[in-house]
Amino acid sequence: MSADDAPRHTSTATLLDGFAAGDPDEVLRIGDLLKDFGPAAFGMLLFIGVLPAFIPVPGVGGAVGGPMVILVGVQLLLGMRKVWLPGFLAQRGPHRSAMMRFRQRMAPWLRRLEKLVRPRMGGFVDNRVALSFTGLLLILLGILLALPIPFTNYVFGILLLLFALALLERDGALLLVAWVAGGIAVVVFGFLSGNLVESLTALIAKWF
């Protein structure tokens, strides 16, 4: 990996502080937020996509965040090295006021978690097979987030934050934890409840 492609090492909580500082009415365009992140841009996009899951309005978080999580998952599954965004999405993004509210809720927890998070076990972050598996889990979790399953937005939001932090901080150990927790969530909330099976069946039927 070249110096230009190396991910930035600014902590996630510090990034959040920067996003929250400024005019509350300003729109933070996703395309601008992802500049200069290199491969870590997947983690940044996932982080942005998770934010709507913490909006305390039923249905809104999943409808907005779910497709963005799936977008990240598909690109990782396909082995893409750079984030691709459709033009309409690159020009849109959260208001800075939303970042302020998210910071008020989550920054103390992020700072505690970041004391344990650090670059390590890089093979899991860079390995093609590992990233494809991560992408598959994100697709499944994104579908579950988009479904109207009561009282699960925060659960999926926290799980997806683990994936985002692992990708941003290049922490393979945290990624392993996210795999286990995400796999359990897929089994419990998805396959056992039948919601995921029904959604996947409908999606496959629509495509083929």
C-alpha positions as CSV (number, residue, x, y, z in Angstrom):
1,M,0.0,0.0,0.0
2,S,1.4,3.4,-1.0
3,A,1.7,6.4,1.3
4,D,-1.1,8.0,-0.6
5,D,-3.4,5.0,0.0
6,A,-2.6,4.7,3.7
7,P,-5.6,5.2,5.9
8,R,-5.8,8.1,8.2
9,H,-5.3,7.4,11.9
10,T,-7.3,10.2,13.4
11,S,-9.5,8.7,16.0
12,T,-13.2,8.2,15.3
13,A,-14.2,10.3,18.3
14,T,-12.0,13.2,17.1
15,L,-13.5,12.9,13.6
16,L,-16.9,13.2,15.2
17,D,-15.9,16.3,17.1
18,G,-14.8,17.8,13.8
19,F,-18.1,16.9,12.0
20,A,-20.1,18.4,14.9
21,A,-18.3,21.7,15.0
22,G,-19.7,24.5,12.8
23,D,-23.0,25.7,11.4
24,P,-25.8,23.3,12.6
25,D,-27.7,23.9,9.3
26,E,-24.8,23.0,7.1
27,V,-25.1,19.8,5.1
28,L,-22.0,17.5,5.2
29,R,-21.8,16.0,1.8
30,I,-20.9,12.3,1.9
31,G,-18.5,12.7,-1.1
32,D,-16.6,15.4,0.7
33,L,-16.4,13.4,4.0
34,L,-14.9,10.4,2.3
35,K,-12.0,12.3,0.6
36,D,-8.5,11.2,1.5
37,F,-9.6,8.2,3.5
38,G,-8.2,5.6,1.1
39,P,-9.4,2.0,1.9
40,A,-10.6,3.2,5.3
41,A,-13.3,5.1,3.4
42,F,-15.5,2.0,3.6
43,G,-15.4,2.3,7.4
44,M,-16.2,6.0,7.1
45,L,-19.2,5.4,4.8
46,L,-20.4,2.6,7.1
47,F,-20.1,5.0,10.1
48,I,-22.2,7.6,8.3
49,G,-24.7,4.9,7.2
50,V,-25.2,3.8,10.8
51,L,-26.1,7.2,12.1
52,P,-29.8,7.1,11.0
53,A,-30.2,3.9,13.1
54,F,-30.0,6.0,16.2
55,I,-32.8,8.3,15.1
56,P,-35.6,7.7,17.7
57,V,-38.3,7.6,14.9
58,P,-39.6,4.1,14.0
59,G,-38.8,3.1,10.4
60,V,-36.6,6.1,9.5
61,G,-33.3,4.7,10.6
62,G,-33.7,1.4,8.8
63,A,-35.1,2.9,5.6
64,V,-32.2,5.3,5.3
65,G,-29.3,3.4,6.9
66,G,-30.1,-0.1,5.6
67,P,-29.4,0.6,1.9
68,M,-26.2,2.5,2.8
69,V,-25.0,-0.5,4.8
70,I,-25.9,-2.8,2.0
71,L,-24.0,-0.5,-0.5
72,V,-20.8,-0.9,1.6
73,G,-21.3,-4.6,2.0
74,V,-21.7,-5.2,-1.7
75,Q,-18.5,-3.3,-2.6
76,L,-16.5,-5.2,0.0
77,L,-18.0,-8.5,-1.2
78,L,-16.9,-7.7,-4.7
79,G,-13.4,-6.9,-3.6
80,M,-13.5,-3.2,-4.6
81,R,-10.5,-1.2,-3.2
82,K,-12.1,2.2,-3.5
83,V,-15.6,3.3,-2.4
84,W,-18.0,4.0,-5.2
85,L,-20.9,6.4,-4.7
86,P,-23.8,7.2,-7.0
87,G,-23.8,10.9,-7.8
88,F,-27.0,11.7,-6.0
89,L,-25.7,10.2,-2.8
90,A,-22.3,11.8,-3.0
91,Q,-24.0,15.2,-3.0
92,R,-26.1,14.4,0.0
93,G,-25.4,13.8,3.6
94,P,-26.4,14.5,7.2
95,H,-26.9,18.0,8.6
96,R,-24.2,19.0,11.0
97,S,-26.9,19.3,13.7
98,A,-27.5,15.5,13.4
99,M,-23.8,15.0,14.0
100,M,-24.0,17.2,17.1
101,R,-26.9,15.1,18.5
102,F,-25.1,11.8,17.7
103,R,-21.9,13.2,19.3
104,Q,-23.8,14.0,22.5
105,R,-25.1,10.5,22.7
106,M,-22.2,8.4,21.5
107,A,-18.9,10.3,22.0
108,P,-18.4,9.2,25.6
109,W,-18.9,5.5,24.7
110,L,-16.7,5.9,21.6
111,R,-13.9,7.3,23.6
112,R,-14.1,4.4,26.1
113,L,-14.1,1.9,23.3
114,E,-11.2,3.6,21.4
115,K,-9.0,3.0,24.5
116,L,-9.2,-0.7,23.5
117,V,-9.1,-0.2,19.7
118,R,-5.8,0.0,17.8
119,P,-4.3,-1.1,14.5
120,R,-3.6,-4.9,14.9
121,M,-4.1,-8.2,13.1
122,G,-4.0,-6.3,9.8
123,G,-4.4,-9.5,7.8
124,F,-8.1,-9.6,8.7
125,V,-8.5,-6.0,7.5
126,D,-6.6,-6.4,4.2
127,N,-7.3,-10.0,3.3
128,R,-9.5,-10.4,0.3
129,V,-11.5,-13.3,1.7
130,A,-11.9,-11.7,5.1
131,L,-13.2,-8.5,3.5
132,S,-15.6,-10.5,1.3
133,F,-17.0,-12.2,4.4
134,T,-17.3,-8.9,6.1
135,G,-19.2,-7.6,3.1
136,L,-21.6,-10.6,3.2
137,L,-22.4,-10.0,6.9
138,L,-22.9,-6.3,6.3
139,I,-25.4,-7.1,3.5
140,L,-27.4,-9.4,5.8
141,L,-27.3,-6.9,8.7
142,G,-28.2,-4.1,6.3
143,I,-31.3,-6.0,5.2
144,L,-32.3,-6.7,8.8
145,L,-31.8,-3.0,9.7
146,A,-34.1,-2.0,6.8
147,L,-36.8,-4.5,7.9
148,P,-39.5,-3.2,10.4
149,I,-38.4,-5.5,13.2
150,P,-39.4,-3.8,16.5
151,F,-36.8,-2.5,19.0
152,T,-33.8,-3.6,16.9
153,N,-32.5,-0.4,15.4
154,Y,-30.1,0.3,18.3
155,V,-29.0,-3.3,18.4
156,F,-28.0,-3.3,14.7
157,G,-26.7,0.2,15.0
158,I,-24.2,-0.8,17.8
159,L,-23.2,-3.9,15.9
160,L,-22.5,-2.0,12.7
161,L,-20.5,0.6,14.7
162,L,-18.2,-2.2,15.7
163,F,-17.6,-3.0,12.0
164,A,-17.1,0.7,11.2
165,L,-14.6,1.2,13.9
166,A,-12.7,-2.0,13.0
167,L,-12.4,-0.8,9.4
168,L,-11.6,2.8,10.3
169,E,-9.0,1.9,13.0
170,R,-7.7,-1.2,11.1
171,D,-8.4,-3.4,14.1
172,G,-8.5,-7.0,13.0
173,A,-9.3,-8.2,16.6
174,L,-12.4,-5.9,16.8
175,L,-13.4,-7.2,13.3
176,L,-13.4,-10.7,14.7
177,V,-15.6,-9.6,17.5
178,A,-17.9,-7.9,15.1
179,W,-18.0,-11.1,12.9
180,V,-19.2,-13.2,15.9
181,A,-21.7,-10.7,17.2
182,G,-23.0,-10.0,13.7
183,G,-23.3,-13.7,12.9
184,I,-25.3,-14.3,16.1
185,A,-27.6,-11.4,15.2
186,V,-28.2,-12.7,11.7
187,V,-29.1,-16.1,13.1
188,V,-31.3,-14.9,15.9
189,F,-33.1,-12.0,14.2
190,G,-32.9,-13.2,10.7
191,F,-33.0,-16.9,10.0
192,L,-34.7,-18.0,13.2
193,S,-37.5,-15.3,12.8
194,G,-37.8,-16.0,9.1
195,N,-37.5,-12.3,8.3
196,L,-34.2,-12.6,6.5
197,V,-35.2,-15.7,4.6
198,E,-38.3,-14.1,3.3
199,S,-36.5,-10.9,2.3
200,L,-33.7,-12.8,0.5
201,T,-36.2,-14.9,-1.3
202,A,-38.2,-11.9,-2.5
203,L,-35.0,-10.1,-3.6
204,I,-33.7,-13.2,-5.5
205,A,-37.1,-13.6,-7.2
206,K,-37.1,-9.9,-8.2
207,W,-33.7,-10.1,-9.7
208,F,-34.1,-13.5,-11.5
